[in-house]
Amino acid sequence: MQTHDKIRQLRELKKITQEEFAEKLSMSPSGYSKIERGESKLNLDKLQKIADLLAVSIVDLLPTESNIIHNLNGAVNFQGTYHQYTGNNQEEVTRLLLIIDHQKELLLQKDKELEAKDELIKLYKAQQNH
């Protein structure tokens, strides 16, 4: 996520208009909107002032590959793609219950095989002692 996107999203989360934010930065609204569109380069002083107004560190505004903005008074804002399953979950529940039943059967079979192995070991030891 680019710096200008982060600035816009943080400003919107704080429910501050572009005009209000531009005024706090002693800028024209059109000049500030260029920052949010990524059409204007930011110097370090301006970036620091923006970070201070948004109550974040400059580091929080630096570009990242992630679509997550952290540290917003404990909140996390995800701006990306997510998938929501709204279909009938009963089919999935049934499938998972069948898998569980099969796993239980496999465990029982394993326990029986271990018992048989133990019996074979006992028989082998008994033959070795005679």
CYANA upper distance limits for C-alpha pairs under 8 A (distance plus 0.5 A):
  1 MET  CA      5 ASP  CA      7.00
  1 MET  CA      6 LYS  CA      7.37
  1 MET  CA     63 PRO  CA      6.01
  1 MET  CA     64 THR  CA      5.63
  1 MET  CA     65 GLU  CA      6.19
  1 MET  CA     66 SER  CA      6.52
  1 MET  CA     67 ASN  CA      6.08
  1 MET  CA     68 ILE  CA      8.48
  2 GLN  CA      6 LYS  CA      6.90
  2 GLN  CA     62 LEU  CA      7.58
  2 GLN  CA     63 PRO  CA      4.94
  2 GLN  CA     64 THR  CA      7.08
  3 THR  CA      7 ILE  CA      6.69
  3 THR  CA     61 LEU  CA      5.74
  3 THR  CA     62 LEU  CA      5.85
  3 THR  CA     63 PRO  CA      5.62
  4 HIS  CA      8 ARG  CA      6.74
  4 HIS  CA     35 ILE  CA      6.61
  4 HIS  CA     36 GLU  CA      5.14
  4 HIS  CA     37 ARG  CA      6.86
  4 HIS  CA     38 GLY  CA      5.93
  5 ASP  CA      9 GLN  CA      6.65
  5 ASP  CA     36 GLU  CA      6.91
  5 ASP  CA     37 ARG  CA      8.11
  5 ASP  CA     38 GLY  CA      8.43
  6 LYS  CA     10 LEU  CA      6.48
  6 LYS  CA     61 LEU  CA      6.58
  6 LYS  CA     69 ILE  CA      7.80
  7 ILE  CA     11 ARG  CA      6.54
  7 ILE  CA     36 GLU  CA      7.18
  7 ILE  CA     50 ILE  CA      8.30
  7 ILE  CA     61 LEU  CA      7.35
  8 ARG  CA     12 GLU  CA      6.61
  8 ARG  CA     36 GLU  CA      6.18
  9 GLN  CA     13 LEU  CA      6.56
 10 LEU  CA     14 LYS  CA      6.78
 10 LEU  CA     54 LEU  CA      7.27
 11 ARG  CA     15 LYS  CA      6.81
 11 ARG  CA     16 ILE  CA      6.10
 11 ARG  CA     17 THR  CA      7.94
 11 ARG  CA     18 GLN  CA      8.48
 11 ARG  CA     21 PHE  CA      8.37
 11 ARG  CA     54 LEU  CA      7.29
 12 GLU  CA     16 ILE  CA      6.44
 12 GLU  CA     17 THR  CA      7.75
 14 LYS  CA     54 LEU  CA      8.31
 16 ILE  CA     20 GLU  CA      6.80
 16 ILE  CA     21 PHE  CA      6.99
 17 THR  CA     21 PHE  CA      6.71
 18 GLN  CA     22 ALA  CA      6.43
 18 GLN  CA     29 PRO  CA      6.90
 18 GLN  CA     32 TYR  CA      7.65
 18 GLN  CA     33 SER  CA      7.40
 19 GLU  CA     23 GLU  CA      6.69
 19 GLU  CA     28 SER  CA      8.29
 19 GLU  CA     29 PRO  CA      5.65
 20 GLU  CA     24 LYS  CA      6.87
 21 PHE  CA     25 LEU  CA      6.81
 21 PHE  CA     32 TYR  CA      8.41
 22 ALA  CA     26 SER  CA      6.59
 22 ALA  CA     27 MET  CA      5.40
 22 ALA  CA     28 SER  CA      6.37
 22 ALA  CA     29 PRO  CA      5.78
 22 ALA  CA     31 GLY  CA      8.34
 22 ALA  CA     32 TYR  CA      6.01
 23 GLU  CA     27 MET  CA      6.29
 23 GLU  CA     28 SER  CA      7.52
 23 GLU  CA     29 PRO  CA      8.03
 25 LEU  CA     49 LYS  CA      7.82
 25 LEU  CA     50 ILE  CA      7.98
 27 MET  CA     31 GLY  CA      6.80
 27 MET  CA     32 TYR  CA      6.82
 28 SER  CA     32 TYR  CA      6.75
 29 PRO  CA     33 SER  CA      6.55
 30 SER  CA     34 LYS  CA      6.90
 31 GLY  CA     35 ILE  CA      7.40
 32 TYR  CA     36 GLU  CA      7.24
 33 SER  CA     37 ARG  CA      6.74
 34 LYS  CA     38 GLY  CA      6.62
 34 LYS  CA     39 GLU  CA      5.47
 34 LYS  CA     40 SER  CA      5.99
 35 ILE  CA     39 GLU  CA      6.41
 35 ILE  CA     40 SER  CA      5.49
 35 ILE  CA     41 LYS  CA      7.62
 35 ILE  CA     42 LEU  CA      7.95
 42 LEU  CA     46 LYS  CA      6.67
 42 LEU  CA     47 LEU  CA      6.62
 43 ASN  CA     47 LEU  CA      6.71
 44 LEU  CA     48 GLN  CA      6.54
 45 ASP  CA     49 LYS  CA      6.77
 46 LYS  CA     50 ILE  CA      6.71
 47 LEU  CA     51 ALA  CA      6.60
 47 LEU  CA     58 ILE  CA      7.31
 48 GLN  CA     52 ASP  CA      6.60
 48 GLN  CA     57 SER  CA      8.42
 48 GLN  CA     58 ILE  CA      6.57
 49 LYS  CA     53 LEU  CA      6.70
 50 ILE  CA     54 LEU  CA      6.66
 51 ALA  CA     55 ALA  CA      6.39
 51 ALA  CA     56 VAL  CA      5.61
 51 ALA  CA     57 SER  CA      6.19
 51 ALA  CA     58 ILE  CA      6.06
 51 ALA  CA     61 LEU  CA      7.77
 52 ASP  CA     56 VAL  CA      6.72
 52 ASP  CA     57 SER  CA      7.80
 56 VAL  CA     60 ASP  CA      6.83
 56 VAL  CA     61 LEU  CA      8.32
 56 VAL  CA     71 ASN  CA      8.12
 56 VAL  CA     72 LEU  CA      8.31
 57 SER  CA     61 LEU  CA      7.58
 58 ILE  CA     62 LEU  CA      7.16
 60 ASP  CA     69 ILE  CA      8.14
 60 ASP  CA     70 HIS  CA      8.16
 67 ASN  CA     78 PHE  CA      6.53
 67 ASN  CA     79 GLN  CA      5.76
 67 ASN  CA     80 GLY  CA      6.33
 68 ILE  CA     76 VAL  CA      7.49
 68 ILE  CA     77 ASN  CA      6.31
 68 ILE  CA     78 PHE  CA      5.14
 68 ILE  CA     79 GLN  CA      6.69
 68 ILE  CA     80 GLY  CA      8.48
 69 ILE  CA     76 VAL  CA      6.50
 69 ILE  CA     77 ASN  CA      5.85
 69 ILE  CA     78 PHE  CA      7.11
 70 HIS  CA     74 GLY  CA      8.35
 70 HIS  CA     75 ALA  CA      7.41
 70 HIS  CA     76 VAL  CA      5.55
 70 HIS  CA     77 ASN  CA      7.32
 71 ASN  CA     75 ALA  CA      6.74
 71 ASN  CA     76 VAL  CA      7.11
 72 LEU  CA     76 VAL  CA      6.91
 72 LEU  CA     77 ASN  CA      8.50
 88 ASN  CA     92 GLU  CA      8.45
 89 ASN  CA     93 VAL  CA      6.68
 90 GLN  CA     94 THR  CA      6.53
 91 GLU  CA     95 ARG  CA      6.64
 92 GLU  CA     96 LEU  CA      6.62
 93 VAL  CA     97 LEU  CA      6.60
 94 THR  CA     98 LEU  CA      6.75
 95 ARG  CA     99 ILE  CA      6.87
 96 LEU  CA    100 ILE  CA      6.71
 97 LEU  CA    101 ASP  CA      6.67
 98 LEU  CA    102 HIS  CA      6.65
 99 ILE  CA    103 GLN  CA      6.66
100 ILE  CA    104 LYS  CA      6.72
101 ASP  CA    105 GLU  CA      6.80
102 HIS  CA    106 LEU  CA      6.75
103 GLN  CA    107 LEU  CA      6.70
104 LYS  CA    108 LEU  CA      6.76
105 GLU  CA    109 GLN  CA      6.68
106 LEU  CA    110 LYS  CA      6.59
107 LEU  CA    111 ASP  CA      6.68
108 LEU  CA    112 LYS  CA      6.79
109 GLN  CA    113 GLU  CA      6.70
110 LYS  CA    114 LEU  CA      6.66
111 ASP  CA    115 GLU  CA      6.75
112 LYS  CA    116 ALA  CA      6.70
113 GLU  CA    117 LYS  CA      6.59
114 LEU  CA    118 ASP  CA      6.67
115 GLU  CA    119 GLU  CA      6.78
116 ALA  CA    120 LEU  CA      6.73
117 LYS  CA    121 ILE  CA      6.71
118 ASP  CA    122 LYS  CA      6.75
119 GLU  CA    123 LEU  CA      6.71
120 LEU  CA    124 TYR  CA      6.55
121 ILE  CA    125 LYS  CA      6.60
122 LYS  CA    126 ALA  CA      6.58
123 LEU  CA    127 GLN  CA      6.71
124 TYR  CA    128 GLN  CA      6.72
125 LYS  CA    129 ASN  CA      6.79
126 ALA  CA    130 HIS  CA      7.18
